[in-house]
Amino acid sequence: MKPAILISRTIPDGALALARQRATVDLHPGPEPLPKAELMARLKDKAGLVCLLTDRVDAEVLAAAPRLRVAANVAVGYDNIDVAAATARGIVVTNTPEVLTETTADFAWTLLTAVARRLVEADRYLRAGKFTQWELMLFLGGDIHGKTLGIIGFGRIGRTVARRARGFSMRVLYHDAVRADPATERELGAAFVDKMTLLRESDFVSLHAPLLPTTRHLIDRAELQAMKRTAYLVNTARGPLVNEAALVEALREGWIAGAALDVYEDEPRVHPGLLELNNVVLAPHIASASAETRLKMATMAVENCLAVLEGDPPKTPVNPEVLRR
Ligand SMILES: NC(=O)c1ccc[n+]([C@@H]2O[C@H](COP(=O)([O-])OP(=O)(O)OC[C@H]3O[C@@H](n4cnc5c(N)ncnc54)[C@H](O)[C@@H]3O)[C@@H](O)[C@H]2O)c1
């Protein structure tokens, strides 16, 4: 008999077809995430879950799923899942690293260039019918080439962002909880510095650390005040890495020149102060959203889920200790 799985939101057709070949699928097709009570009710008889970062899979949800053996997140970050609670229950948690690295790095650059060259503001200006003549002083932004890029979180995505900086002849600084090996530093031309040095010296600061208790408000008032008044902050990692209220103050008061954000402290809510400002570019959490990559992510999550249910090791477990039991 095929195992029963819940897929908590619509996923690309190819990935859904794969799931249906080898499992009995209960799909929540709605545009909204399942309310917690319904998620719990629908998980009661399921052996597998394919979920998204908008599903909060906490200890209470896991306790309501006595048959659950795997929670396969369609994301590389898994801060939406209580991994410790899952591990205690012998539930494997998986994520989707690597397949979204290049696409997410592309988007960090999309945001960086958009905010530095004021593209969104300029687009709004043109659409409002205000482009009546070429002007020497119109929408003066900041240069990118030859500047210093500071990367906080020098893992897969951070390093891929660094690699692209070579095309812009930039100096690259990085900070991470763990220093990279000398060969990687040489290859990427990146220098390890402490966080405050990075903030003081960078013209662009791009965040690529996971959300952990230690990275919450990694960028707070003191950090924003340490940055150059001409610098830009880019966040494609997780919203709570930045104290959003402090960021609003920094952008309003000119502590920094601008920010470009894909993620927010309390998604999908965006701090109202950000919405009023012109020196911030706001994207609705789409850094990995290319058609190819979203299909790869969903397929990888389905494959991880099916592997566990069929007794094979999943490709990318985040709590592999469960598999060794
Ligand atoms: N906006 C999006 O759609 C999107 C897409 C993909 C990934 N992400 C986010 O990006 C994050 C990074 O993804 P990845 O694949 O590069 O992960 P990764 O694990 O390869 O890299 C994360 C790096 O952060 C470092 N780190 C951990 N704690 C730190 C700290 N306190 N200070 C500095 N560095 C620290 C780690 O040592 C590691 O090198 C994910 O956790 C996810 O939350 C967001």
The ligand as an ORCA input file, in Angstrom:
! r2SCAN-3c Opt
* xyz 0 1
  N      15.179     34.540      0.663
  C      15.134     33.287      0.287
  O      14.244     32.879     -0.437
  C      16.217     32.329      0.719
  C      16.632     31.345     -0.179
  C      17.631     30.470      0.214
  C      18.195     30.576      1.472
  N      17.773     31.537      2.331
  C      18.398     31.658      3.654
  O      19.801     31.699      3.484
  C      20.411     30.950      4.518
  C      21.776     30.480      4.074
  O      21.666     29.409      3.147
  P      22.970     28.551      2.730
  O      22.508     27.463      1.859
  O      24.047     29.458      2.278
  O      23.351     27.955      4.174
  P      24.770     27.476      4.681
  O      24.498     26.640      5.879
  O      25.576     26.915      3.565
  O      25.499     28.850      5.136
  C      25.156     29.559      6.280
  C      26.450     30.128      6.873
  O      26.115     30.978      7.971
  C      27.086     30.782      8.959
  N      26.679     31.246     10.284
  C      25.995     30.576     11.246
  N      25.868     31.349     12.347
  C      26.483     32.526     12.066
  C      26.700     33.727     12.808
  N      26.260     33.864     14.059
  N      27.364     34.722     12.209
  C      27.841     34.600     10.947
  N      27.665     33.477     10.197
  C      26.999     32.473     10.752
  C      27.377     29.284      8.908
  O      28.604     28.969      9.541
  C      27.390     29.040      7.414
  O      28.683     29.212      6.857
  C      19.410     29.835      4.826
  O      19.526     29.388      6.156
  C      18.069     30.472      4.559
  O      17.485     30.923      5.751
  C      16.793     32.416      1.971
*
